[in-house]
Amino acid sequence: MPGQPGVSPKQRRGRDTVERLLRSALEVYADTGTQGFTMTAVIEASGVSVGSLYHHFGSFEGLAATLYLRCKDDLLNTLIQAVRTTRTARTGVYAMVSAYLRWSAEHPTEALIIHASPYAGYLRAQADRLREDKAPKLQELLELFAPHVAAGRIQSLPPALTEMLVIGPVSVAVSRWLAGVPGFDLDEAARLLPERVWQSVRGPNA
């Protein structure tokens, strides 16, 4: 921001360029989907040079990874905030499932980026970075449920398996909705999935 202490005009210009590229990348994804998401399309939409893109992101893959992580971070922050407002194991699971579905309905392009990008070739070179950047938020979510696990209200399972049981069904539901699968109703999923997911992880003391 102009006048911000400690930020030079050059730094502000750099930040503005980064934001312009990310906004344009999101717009290109919204307009063309995975197939049309190319460096040429983003450069044309943003008006930023290829050299500037490489300067700020290292490569088009770096830009794609940054966009993916920004979307993922927003989703995970939403889930964390939803769980924080609950007190019981059941309401925590309900809140997380419901928040994931609601966020996806409200942010369809961002949801598409999250669900389609891991299968796109341009993220393969960024796999280590993606894992490292997502880990703290995922750990924060697990820690919110840790007291319920310790008390036997949620089953004690390997973290990866817990993630599969809780996030897996929701992710599949959103993917089918994004793909326009005939007969699939996201509102119906929002009504039915929370209880089904809860039953899959419910502990003996719940």
N, C-alpha and C positions, 0 to 999 in steps of 0.2 A: 504494500500500500504506500502511496506517496506520503513522505514525511515520517515513515516508520523508523524509529531510532535503530541505528546499526545496520540498516539495509541500504546499500548503494543503488544508484540508478541502474547500474549494470545488472545487479542481482535481481532487481524488480523486473527488468526486461526479460531476464532469463526465466523467472517464475511465470511471467505472463506468457512466454512462448511455450513453456511446458503445459500450462493450463489450456492454451489454444489447441495444442496438438491432442491433448486428451479429450477435450470437448469435441473436436472434429472426428477423432477416432470413434467416439461413442455415437456421433451422428451417422457416420458411415456404416457402422454396425447396425444401427436402427433401420437405415434405408436399404441396405443390401444384404445383411446377414453375413454368415461366415464366408461364403463364396466371394463376396465383393469386398471383403476386408483386406485390402492390400496397401502397401506403402504408397503406391501411385495415387490411389483414391484418397488417402489421408492427406497427402501433400497437396493435392488439388483442392481439397475441401478447406484446408487450414491456411493455405498461402504461405506456408513456412518451407524453407529450402530443405533438401535432403541432407545437406551438411549440418544444418541446425538440428534436425531430428537425431542424427548420429551423435552430435555433440552432447545432447541432453540425455539420450537413452542408450547410446552405444550401438543400436541396431533397431530394425523394425520389430524384431522379436522382443527387445527390451521394452519398447513402447507397448506392445501387446501385453506383456507380462505386467507392466505397471497398471494398465487399464484393468486387467483381470483382478489384480490385487486390490485396487481401489474399490471395485464392486464387491469383492469378497469381504473386504474389511467392513464395508457398510452393512452388509448382511450379518456378519458375525457380531458387530456392535449392537445391531437390532436384537439379535437373539440374546445376547448377554443382558441387555437392558430389560428385556421381557422376563427373563428368569429371575433377575434381581428383585423384581417386584412381587415375587411369590414366596410362600412360606413352606408349603408342603411339597413332597416329592411329586405327587400327582399333578398339582397345579403347575409345577415347574416344567414337567414334560409337556403338559397341555400348552403352556405358554410358548415353549420353544417351537413346537410343531405349528401352532397357529400363527406365530410371528413369521416363520419361514414362508408359509403359504401366502400370508397377507403381503409381506414385502415383495414377493415375486409378482403378485397380481398388480401391485402399485409400481413396480420397476421391471417391466417385461424385457426391455433391452438389456439391462444389467443382469437379469436372471439368465437370459440367453447367453450372455458372455460367460457367466459362471459355468453353465451346464455344457456349452459347446466348446469352449476354448481348450479344455484339457485334451480333447481329441484332435485338435488342430496342430499341424506340424510346427507352426511358429512358436509354440510354447515348449516344445521338447527340450530345447537347449537351455531353458530357464527352469528346469525341474527342481534343481537344488535350491535356487532362490525362492521359488514358490513355497516349497516345504518349510524353509526356514522362516519366511515372513508370516506364514499362517499359524505356525506352531504356538506362539504366545497366546493368541486369541482362543485357539482350540483348548489350550491348557486352562485358560481362565474359565471357559465353560465347564470343563471337567471339575474344576475346583469348586464351582458353585454347587455341584451335585455331590461332592465328596462327603459331606456330613450325612446325606441320605444313604449313601452306599455304606458308610461305616455303621449306621444304625440298622442296616438290613431292610431299609424301605425301598431301595433299588438294588438289583442284583449286582454282585461284585464280579465284573467281567473285564477282560482285557480292553483297554480304551478303544482300540480299533473296532472291536466287536460291538461295543456299546454305540459307537458312532454309526456303525452299519445298521443297527436295530432302530436307532432314533432318526438319523438323518436319511438313511437309505430309502425308506418308503416315501418320505417327503420329496426327496430329490427325484425319484422316479415319477411321482405325481406331477411335479412341476415340468419335468421333461416332456411328459405326454401332453400336458396342457400347451406348452410352447410349440410342440409339433402339430397341434391341432388334431389329435387322435379323435376320430368320430365317436361320439357317445361318452367321452370323458368330461366330467363336470368338476371343475376345481372347487366350487362351492360345496358340492357333495363330499369331496375329499376333506374339506375343512371341517365338515360336520362329523365325519366318521373316523378319520385317521387318528386324532389325538387319543381317543380311548384305546384303539388297537395298538398304537405305539406304547402307550402306558402299560398295557397288559404284557407286552413283550419284555419289558424291563422291570416290572414290579417285583419287589423283593418279598420275602416271607413275613416281614414285620410291617408291611404297608397297611 
